[in-house]
Amino acid sequence: MALLRSLSAQRTAISLVYGRNNSKSSSSVAVAACRSFHQRDRRSTTSTAEGAAPEATNGVNGARYMHTGDRPLQASTLVQPDLVSGEAVKRSIKQKSSQEKNPSPAGSPQRDPLDVTFNDPIAAFKSKTTGELMRAYLVYMICSSEKLVEHNMTLMKWSKNVLGQRLFTALMKATFYGHFVAGEDQVKIIPTLERLRSFGVKPILDYSVEEDITQEEAEKREVESSVSSAGDKKEEGSMPQYHVDKSFADRRYKVSSARTYFYLNEATCERNMEIFIKCLEAVSDDDRKAPRAVATGATFGTGITAIKLTALGRPQLLLQLSEVIMRTRKYMEDMVGGQGNVLTHHKTIKDLEKYYSSLGDNKDVKEFLNNVTSDKEGILHLFPWSGIVDEDSQLSDTFRVPDPQTGQMRRLISQIPPKEEEMFRNMIRRLNTIVKAAADLDVRIMVDAEQTYFQPAISRITLEMMRKYNKEKAIVFNTYQCYLRETFREVNTDLEQAKRQNFYFGAKLVRGAYMDQERDRAKSLGYPDPVNPTFEATTDMYHKTLSECLRRIKLMKDCDDDARKIGIMVASHNEDTVRFAIQQMKEIGISPEDKVICFGQLLGMCDYITFPLGQAGYSAYKYIPYGPVEEVLPYLSRRAQENKGVLKKIKKEKRLLLSEIRRRLLRGQLFYKPKGNYVPI
């Protein structure tokens, strides 16, 4: 009765359609842009927020206008009412009914107009049965209860003990598991993948089995695997953030939207590698590898697999490598001034020779300079990273720099025992194996971002994998967390490296998963807080970074260069950010058919964003978790926690769900069967 009363009280929202309003620059502007792109000021990669390109700055300002109403937007571009008249609702339903009665001609994919207010319940849920809508509403009702969410893991374990395995599994499939997880294995997820595709949405596959270990066990594993057998030596110049601290050894602390791997042994890392490869096979079109139904058309080669580097090796190695990278930057800053990545200084080998001239004819210095990575524009890296990712370099011997005063070679990394050197080579071998499999199967890899004390190493290794494998298309994507103060600078630097070394650049932009943990750790260990001060600053960082990527894509298009050399995923549940991306694409003339921008959300969250995008011809993805019921309980627990933290989004999703359920009841469509005629772009 309560549900019926809610349905009766529910007000219906409307969709308003935007119009496309593309304009082309004059030929003289395009020529000037090309010259600027190919011969621009070398200092551009060191631009700060204040010194960013005008296009990027305007993009951020545009976001502010959108949010505050300082500048009126044209009605043909974006219209954002919350609720409109009943007559408009009737017209919207009539349009939808007409589309259902008169589908697109056979062989041509269906395309719908996009409601950029994301208030159209029909577009949001036409891929769902009425039972699935009711289940979603029940799940969101539970997620709205702080008490239930706070004790969700305890309640799930208690239910399992009381009901037994069979009844508990049935209960979970009827609620949380059925809503947030696609299935138990590669075969059982096939119906979900096929239905997503028929409604214009593609998959990012993730085997979401997580260990349910205690805090004590997590801390024990992390401390043991983050310290070398030679001891945790904090030498002169060492940085505290790149050393394990037991207070933060459980990396799940205050993290609800990202899974965590804790190192156990090398055999576990091998199993993780095999699981990632199975995910690749599940989203590929290779009939020799993929399950039959998947291979014959569930994804058509558009799938992606997400991986984490902490699943493939010992975290100590990522910590040490991250510290090396940051100490190298400090070494360059002390020697030549400025700040940032080595590449941003635009120094040449001759410049370094001048800095070392007082050392005389030093054999070690000459050998060091011979191994520096550079091009005609200057030095890219002080170390031969290509040798590192090709599995044959000794870390202890590689990361040494000349002392500018004495000429003696000093280590930027403590001596690594031979067994741990082998572990590092094993980690790189596993990653190489995964990426090569992705290239062979013609699917893509997204390397997830992790904590800032791992991220310099993760990004550096991922960029080298791009250089190695992204020669003809973007196979490897890196992830950038926009709640970090340095994100714009890092993305700009990596874009510059991709341009200079001529490889395809792939990036997934997210807000981030570790904000509270990062702030607490920085305060406790006494290093600068790496996180933006406010939500608004993070939004500006996201929009500014996205605008810079789009600006570069437009310049490539204007110069008749391959615009697909930059591929961006807007991975966000924030509809303002999605609207901003769509508006920017329109303003600079980037169409969905260019296949350079895509959008992504989690399965079971923000369907009112993902499905309208896919049905309108945009490249839209769902992050698809799968795995046995009992083994994905930690994942389900995190989803419940995450939804509790976004009550505003839940409120909107619940309103749209009730609106669609009510519409189906009134129209006699209680047993509606989803059938799509959409083809993902």
KAMO-V582671 format. One record per residue. OMEGA is omega as a letter, one per 30 degrees, with the letter a starting at -180 (999 if undefined). NEAR is the number of other ideal C-beta (glycine too) atoms within 12 Angstrom. Layout:
# KAMO-V582671
<<OMEGA	NEAR> <OMEGA	NEAR>>
This chain:
# KAMO-V582671
<<l	7> <l	12> <a	20> <l	13> <l	11> <a	20> <a	27> <a	16> <a	14> <l	26> <a	22> <l	32> <a	37> <l	34> <l	37> <a	30> <l	26> <l	27> <l	17> <a	24> <a	18> <l	19> <a	12> <l	14> <l	21> <a	11> <a	13> <l	11> <a	17> <l	22> <l	17> <l	18> <l	30> <l	22> <a	16> <a	22> <a	30> <a	19> <a	14> <l	23> <a	17> <a	21> <a	18> <a	30> <l	37> <a	26> <l	28> <l	22> <a	25> <a	12> <a	18> <l	29> <a	33> <a	19> <a	29> <a	37> <l	24> <l	24> <l	37> <l	35> <l	24> <l	34> <a	36> <l	22> <a	21> <a	31> <a	25> <a	14> <l	11> <a	12> <l	17> <l	13> <l	26> <a	15> <a	15> <a	15> <a	29> <l	37> <a	25> <l	27> <l	19> <l	17> <l	21> <a	23> <l	15> <l	14> <l	12> <l	24> <a	29> <l	16> <l	19> <a	32> <l	30> <l	17> <a	24> <l	31> <l	18> <l	13> <a	23> <a	23> <a	9> <a	12> <a	19> <l	18> <a	9> <l	8> <l	9> <a	11> <l	25> <l	28> <l	27> <l	34> <a	24> <l	40> <a	39> <l	39> <a	34> <a	42> <a	37> <a	39> <a	41> <l	41> <a	45> <a	41> <l	38> <l	41> <a	37> <l	37> <l	23> <l	27> <l	22> <l	31> <l	39> <l	30> <l	28> <a	40> <l	35> <a	27> <a	36> <l	38> <l	27> <a	30> <l	39> <a	24> <a	20> <a	16> <a	14> <a	26> <a	32> <a	18> <a	19> <a	33> <l	27> <a	17> <l	27> <l	32> <l	20> <l	14> <l	26> <l	23> <a	13> <a	13> <a	17> <a	12> <a	16> <a	13> <l	16> <l	25> <l	26> <l	17> <a	25> <l	35> <l	27> <a	20> <a	34> <a	40> <a	37> <a	31> <a	37> <a	41> <a	41> <a	41> <a	33> <a	26> <a	24> <a	35> <a	22> <l	24> <a	37> <l	31> <l	19> <l	38> <a	41> <l	28> <l	31> <a	42> <a	39> <l	30> <l	37> <a	38> <a	47> <a	42> <l	48> <a	46> <l	49> <l	42> <a	41> <l	40> <a	29> <l	31> <l	24> <a	26> <a	20> <l	14> <a	20> <l	14> <l	18> <a	31> <a	24> <a	21> <a	32> <a	36> <a	26> <a	23> <a	32> <a	37> <l	29> <l	31> <l	20> <l	19> <l	14> <a	23> <l	19> <a	19> <l	20> <a	12> <a	23> <a	24> <a	29> <a	22> <a	31> <l	38> <a	30> <l	36> <a	31> <a	23> <a	18> <a	34> <l	31> <a	26> <l	39> <a	36> <l	28> <l	23> <a	29> <a	31> <l	36> <l	37> <a	36> <l	36> <l	38> <a	36> <l	37> <l	25> <a	17> <l	25> <l	13> <l	24> <l	36> <l	23> <l	20> <l	36> <a	34> <l	21> <l	33> <l	39> <l	36> <l	32> <l	47> <a	44> <a	34> <a	43> <a	49> <l	38> <a	27> <a	26> <a	15> <a	12> <a	24> <l	35> <a	30> <a	18> <l	22> <a	41> <a	26> <l	18> <l	23> <a	36> <l	44> <l	26> <a	26> <a	33> <l	43> <l	45> <l	42> <l	44> <l	47> <l	43> <l	46> <l	41> <a	40> <a	42> <a	41> <a	43> <l	44> <a	41> <l	42> <l	43> <a	45> <a	45> <l	44> <l	36> <l	40> <a	39> <a	40> <l	38> <l	33> <l	38> <l	33> <l	24> <l	29> <l	34> <l	20> <a	19> <a	25> <a	26> <a	14> <l	21> <l	19> <a	30> <l	37> <a	40> <a	40> <a	36> <l	35> <l	29> <l	30> <l	21> <l	25> <l	15> <l	22> <l	31> <l	24> <l	16> <a	29> <a	29> <a	17> <a	16> <l	24> <a	14> <a	12> <a	21> <a	15> <l	23> <l	29> <l	20> <l	18> <a	35> <l	30> <a	17> <l	29> <l	32> <a	27> <l	28> <a	19> <l	11> <l	26> <a	30> <l	35> <a	36> <l	37> <a	37> <a	36> <a	26> <l	37> <l	24> <a	22> <a	38> <l	34> <l	19> <a	24> <a	18> <l	24> <a	23> <a	39> <a	25> <a	24> <a	32> <l	38> <a	28> <l	37> <l	33> <a	25> <a	24> <a	13> <a	16> <l	23> <l	17> <l	25> <a	23> <l	29> <l	37> <l	39> <a	33> <a	22> <l	32> <a	22> <a	17> <a	17> <l	32> <l	30> <l	20> <l	31> <l	43> <l	29> <l	27> <l	39> <l	39> <l	24> <a	38> <l	42> <a	29> <a	28> <a	43> <l	41> <l	22> <l	33> <l	41> <l	28> <a	20> <a	34> <l	27> <a	43> <l	46> <l	45> <l	47> <a	42> <l	41> <l	41> <a	40> <a	47> <l	43> <l	39> <a	44> <l	41> <l	38> <a	44> <a	40> <a	40> <l	41> <a	41> <l	47> <l	45> <l	39> <l	43> <a	40> <a	34> <a	28> <a	33> <a	35> <a	19> <l	14> <l	26> <l	38> <a	37> <l	45> <l	45> <a	48> <a	41> <a	45> <a	42> <l	41> <l	36> <a	40> <a	29> <a	33> <a	40> <l	42> <a	31> <l	41> <l	44> <l	39> <a	39> <l	44> <l	44> <l	38> <l	36> <l	36> <a	30> <l	28> <l	28> <l	17> <a	31> <a	36> <l	43> <a	42> <l	47> <l	42> <l	47> <l	41> <l	37> <a	37> <a	37> <a	35> <a	35> <l	23> <a	34> <a	36> <a	27> <a	21> <l	35> <l	27> <a	19> <a	18> <l	25> <l	12> <a	21> <l	18> <a	24> <a	31> <l	32> <a	29> <a	16> <l	13> <a	20> <l	19> <l	24> <l	30> <l	29> <l	35> <l	41> <a	44> <l	45> <l	44> <l	50> <l	50> <l	43> <l	46> <l	46> <l	43> <a	41> <l	42> <l	37> <l	39> <l	37> <l	32> <a	30> <a	29> <a	25> <l	14> <l	23> <a	23> <a	33> <l	25> <l	34> <l	40> <a	40> <l	46> <l	39> <a	44> <a	44> <l	41> <a	34> <a	34> <l	35> <l	34> <l	40> <l	42> <l	36> <l	39> <l	44> <l	41> <l	35> <l	40> <a	44> <a	31> <a	28> <l	38> <l	25> <a	38> <l	23> <a	27> <l	17> <l	28> <l	27> <l	40> <l	42> <a	44> <a	46> <l	42> <l	42> <l	37> <l	41> <l	37> <l	36> <l	39> <a	42> <l	43> <a	45> <a	45> <l	45> <l	45> <a	47> <a	43> <l	44> <l	37> <l	31> <l	41> <a	37> <a	43> <l	46> <l	48> <a	44> <l	44> <l	40> <a	39> <l	32> <a	24> <a	35> <a	25> <l	24> <l	36> <l	33> <l	33> <a	44> <l	44> <l	35> <l	34> <l	40> <l	40> <a	28> <a	29> <l	39> <a	28> <a	26> <a	29> <l	19> <l	18> <l	30> <a	32> <l	19> <a	30> <l	40> <l	32> <l	30> <l	45> <a	37> <l	35> <a	38> <l	43> <l	37> <l	34> <a	34> <l	30> <a	22> <a	17> <l	19> <a	10> <a	25> <a	18> <l	12> <l	24> <a	18> <l	29> <a	17> <l	30> <a	25> <l	35> <a	26> <a	41> <999	29>>
